[in-house]
Amino acid sequence: MADIDVRWGGLTLANLNSSEQLPFLREVLDHPSETRLLTGCAGSGKTLLAAFALDLLRDNKVDAGFLVYTKLLEKFVKDNFNAKSTDYPVNHFHSWKEGPIKRTTYVVDESQDFESDWIEEVKQYSNSQIWIGDEQQQIYNEAKKDKGFINLTNSFKSSQIHTLSTNYRNSLSIAKFASRFLTVSESEATNGVTLNDKINKFILPIVKAVTPKQDDPVRLIKADNVSQEYDAIARIIQEIQSNPSIKSKQIAVAHMIHDSKKTPDKFHATLDEIGDELSKRGIAFTRIPRDKKIVDLPDFAQKDVVILTPIHSLKGLEVDYVIFPQSEYATNYSLPIRDNLLFVLFTRARFQLICSYVNEEPNYILERFAMDKALDFIQKLHATDILKASLSPTTKPDVLGDIEI
């Protein structure tokens, strides 16, 4: 495989891991007509390899297409292809099914949230498929109940399954924090997998990394009231944006739902409210729209962007910073998907994860760490610690306040 050309996200084959990632692509090229499954933990490069597979297959004259679940992930994939994206058929499933096209191969990312009839429809319109997914990141109750991805997984021979085990995206602190929201599925329990097994498998490769990532602790920010909370969030965003030493400044501010019309008594934090509060404080952002037909989406080729988004829309993506305001209302998220949603949210961040809140009780996030007296991967701050720090181009986001565990 030639590695001189940029394939996706500014990367070439030379940038890939030779023991885990490259062997999968060799299998794809050696057996282009074979259906296979690529699975692995968050941050292991599944979407990256899916994009590389599409690029290599099309270079070899295979009529291959790329399917994803959400419009935002479609945009993310296209933007990282740069000029090639105009020629490559990358679609989110809901638009594709309005006029499905028969192809030799479909590469299907985030397939853990595809239901059985959707899986069968993709099979109907292709000779072979490359399915990419992770049961831990299943974030829709309908797909979980349907068991389409589990049944699909069980249909493969071991020789058709390639598993990625190393999280290349997250720092050790973020990975330790996110690991508290790992769960053991019914199928994993049947196969003897324990929660400790999953945590160790997720954490240890980062611990053993030859070149460790910058490791700022996860910041848990307590505020006295909502206004003070958003003042602190705005200050954090402004400091990131004004710091010339930070080269990539993609920031996602996320929560669960757009508005409270459907469930006014259940949810107490909405994207409408968060957007209003950020706008009052002069923060410019791109709002991921509730209307699926709207195409005004962020340009992921830009290194300085703030997106306001539902958690669901972040699946498959990665950004530099994740901010989760009013995080105490994670308590309201529906079970049994709640932990998966939070795991997906937290593992999107490359460099920094920030959760803010006013109410300590009930607070599902804090409850996960209530029995721990000292955690080196968490930094507890008060909003006043953020606000009293001077804002200057040389201020780094990780020097605000002292550790108060």
C-alpha positions, 0 to 999 in steps of 0.5 A, a space after each residue: 500500500 502506497 503511503 505518500 498520499 493524504 488519505 483523510 484528516 491530513 493523515 497518510 498510511 504512514 501515520 497509522 499503527 502498524 500492528 492494529 490499524 494497517 493489518 485491517 486495511 491490508 485485509 480490505 485490499 486483499 479481499 475487497 469482496 468480503 464482508 467484515 466487522 471492525 469494532 473497538 473502543 472509543 478513540 481507537 480510530 474506527 472512523 479513520 479506518 473506515 474513511 481510509 478503507 473507502 479511499 483505498 477501495 475507490 482507488 482500486 476501482 471498487 464502487 464503494 460508498 460510505 454510510 453513517 448514522 447522523 448528518 453531523 458525522 457525514 459532514 465531519 467525514 466529508 470535511 476531513 476528505 477535503 477536496 476528495 469529498 466532492 467525488 466520494 459518496 458519503 451519506 447519512 442513512 436517513 437521506 440515503 434511504 430516500 433513494 438508495 443506490 446499489 453499490 459493490 461495497 458499503 462502509 457503514 460507520 456507527 452501525 451499533 445504532 442501526 436497527 435490523 431492517 436498516 441493516 437488511 436494507 444496506 445488504 440489499 443494496 450492496 454485494 458486501 459491507 464493512 460494518 464498523 461499531 462498538 456496542 458500548 457506544 449504542 445510544 438509542 433504546 430502539 436499537 438496543 431493544 432491536 438487537 440488530 447489531 448484536 445479531 449482526 456481530 454474531 453472524 461473523 466468523 472470527 476471521 471476519 472480525 477485526 478488533 481495535 484495542 487502543 484508545 489513541 484520542 483521549 488523555 489518561 485523565 479523560 479516559 479514567 473519567 469516562 471509564 466510570 461510565 463503562 457498562 457490561 452488556 448482556 452479550 458481554 456478560 454471557 461471554 464472561 466479560 467483567 467491568 474490571 476487564 473493560 476498564 483495564 482494557 480501555 485504560 492500560 494501553 494509554 498508560 503504556 503509551 510510549 509517547 503520552 498525550 498532554 494530560 490535563 485533569 477533568 475539570 468539575 466546576 461548581 457554581 452558585 447559580 446558573 448565571 455564574 455557571 455560564 459566566 465561567 463557561 464563557 470565560 473558559 471558551 474565551 481563554 481557549 480562543 485567545 491563547 495563541 499556543 493552542 493550535 486546534 480549538 474545536 469546542 463542543 458544548 453539549 446537552 441532551 435535547 433541543 427544547 423542553 416542549 416534549 417533556 417540560 417536567 423532566 428535563 431542566 437544561 436544553 440547548 435552547 437555554 444554553 445557546 441563549 446564555 452563550 449568546 448573551 456573553 458574546 460567544 459565537 457558535 454553530 448550533 446543530 439544528 433540530 431540523 434534519 433538512 437544514 444543512 448549515 453545519 460546522 466546517 470541521 476543516 476549521 481549527 477554531 469552531 464552537 458547536 452547540 450540539 445534542 450528545 447524540 449528534 457527537 457520536 463518531 466525532 472527535 473535538 479538542 474540548 468538550 463542555 457539559 454545562 448543567 451536568 447535574 441534569 444527566 440524572 434525567 437521561 433515560 435508562 439503560 442508555 444513560 451511561 452509554 450517552 455519557 461515555 460517548 460524550 466524554 470520550 469525544 474530547 482530545 485534550 480537555 473535558 469540563 463539566 459544570 453544575 449548580 446542584 450537587 444533589 442529585 448529581 449523577 456525575 458526582 455520585 460516580 466519584 463520591 466514594 473516592 477521596 483523592 483522584 489525580 485525574 479530576 480538578 474540582 473548581 468553583 466558578 469564581 476560580 475561573 472568573 477571578 483569573 485574568 484573561 490574556 493571550 498567554 493564559 493557559 486554560 489549565 492554570 485556572 484555580 487550584 485543585 480542591 479535591 
